[in-house]
């Protein structure tokens, strides 16, 4: 895996919210209240999400 692919795999809150179709405030609130259960990583004060984990969460919440 090249370094560029690894960088694009990680998203900050703003990018993850856009990817999920919600606002960063909504994503932050849901994470803090532990309602969404989307896996995330904390690096100091920074929150990061992995694209593949967002995809897995979206697939898990899909309604047929």
The 8 nearest C-alpha neighbors of each residue, nearest first, counted from 0:
[[1, 4, 2, 5, 3, 6, 8, 7],
 [2, 0, 4, 3, 5, 6, 7, 8],
 [1, 3, 5, 4, 6, 0, 7, 8],
 [4, 2, 6, 5, 1, 7, 0, 8],
 [3, 5, 7, 1, 6, 2, 8, 0],
 [4, 6, 8, 2, 3, 7, 1, 0],
 [5, 7, 3, 8, 4, 9, 2, 10],
 [8, 6, 4, 9, 5, 3, 10, 50],
 [7, 9, 5, 50, 6, 49, 4, 10],
 [10, 8, 49, 7, 48, 6, 50, 47],
 [11, 9, 48, 47, 14, 15, 49, 12],
 [10, 12, 47, 14, 13, 15, 46, 48],
 [13, 11, 15, 14, 16, 23, 46, 47],
 [12, 14, 16, 23, 15, 11, 17, 22],
 [13, 15, 17, 11, 16, 10, 12, 18],
 [16, 14, 18, 12, 17, 13, 10, 11],
 [17, 15, 21, 19, 23, 13, 18, 22],
 [16, 18, 20, 14, 19, 15, 21, 13],
 [17, 19, 15, 16, 20, 14, 21, 53],
 [20, 18, 16, 17, 21, 15, 53, 57],
 [19, 21, 17, 18, 16, 22, 15, 23],
 [22, 20, 16, 19, 17, 25, 23, 26],
 [21, 23, 25, 24, 16, 26, 17, 20],
 [22, 24, 26, 16, 13, 25, 12, 27],
 [25, 23, 27, 22, 26, 28, 21, 29],
 [26, 24, 28, 22, 27, 23, 29, 21],
 [25, 27, 23, 29, 24, 28, 30, 16],
 [28, 26, 24, 30, 25, 29, 23, 31],
 [27, 29, 25, 31, 30, 26, 24, 32],
 [28, 30, 32, 34, 26, 31, 27, 35],
 [31, 29, 33, 27, 32, 28, 26, 35],
 [32, 30, 28, 33, 29, 27, 34, 26],
 [31, 33, 29, 30, 34, 28, 35, 27],
 [34, 32, 30, 31, 29, 35, 36, 28],
 [33, 35, 29, 32, 36, 30, 31, 37],
 [34, 36, 37, 29, 33, 30, 26, 32],
 [37, 35, 34, 33, 38, 30, 56, 29],
 [36, 38, 35, 39, 56, 53, 52, 30],
 [39, 37, 36, 52, 48, 40, 53, 49],
 [40, 38, 48, 47, 37, 46, 41, 49],
 [39, 41, 47, 46, 48, 42, 38, 45],
 [40, 42, 46, 45, 43, 47, 44, 39],
 [43, 41, 45, 44, 46, 40, 47, 39],
 [42, 44, 45, 41, 46, 40, 47, 39],
 [45, 43, 42, 41, 46, 47, 40, 11],
 [46, 44, 42, 43, 41, 47, 11, 40],
 [47, 45, 41, 40, 11, 42, 12, 44],
 [48, 46, 11, 40, 10, 39, 9, 41],
 [47, 49, 39, 10, 9, 40, 11, 50],
 [50, 48, 9, 52, 51, 8, 10, 53],
 [49, 51, 53, 8, 52, 54, 9, 48],
 [52, 50, 54, 53, 49, 55, 8, 56],
 [53, 51, 55, 54, 49, 50, 56, 38],
 [52, 54, 56, 50, 55, 51, 57, 49],
 [55, 53, 51, 57, 52, 56, 58, 50],
 [54, 56, 52, 58, 53, 57, 59, 51],
 [57, 55, 59, 53, 58, 54, 52, 60],
 [58, 56, 54, 60, 59, 55, 53, 61],
 [57, 59, 55, 61, 56, 60, 54, 53],
 [60, 58, 56, 57, 61, 55, 54, 62],
 [61, 59, 57, 58, 56, 62, 55, 63],
 [62, 60, 58, 59, 57, 63, 56, 55],
 [61, 63, 60, 59, 58, 57, 56, 55],
 [62, 61, 60, 58, 59, 57, 56, 55]]
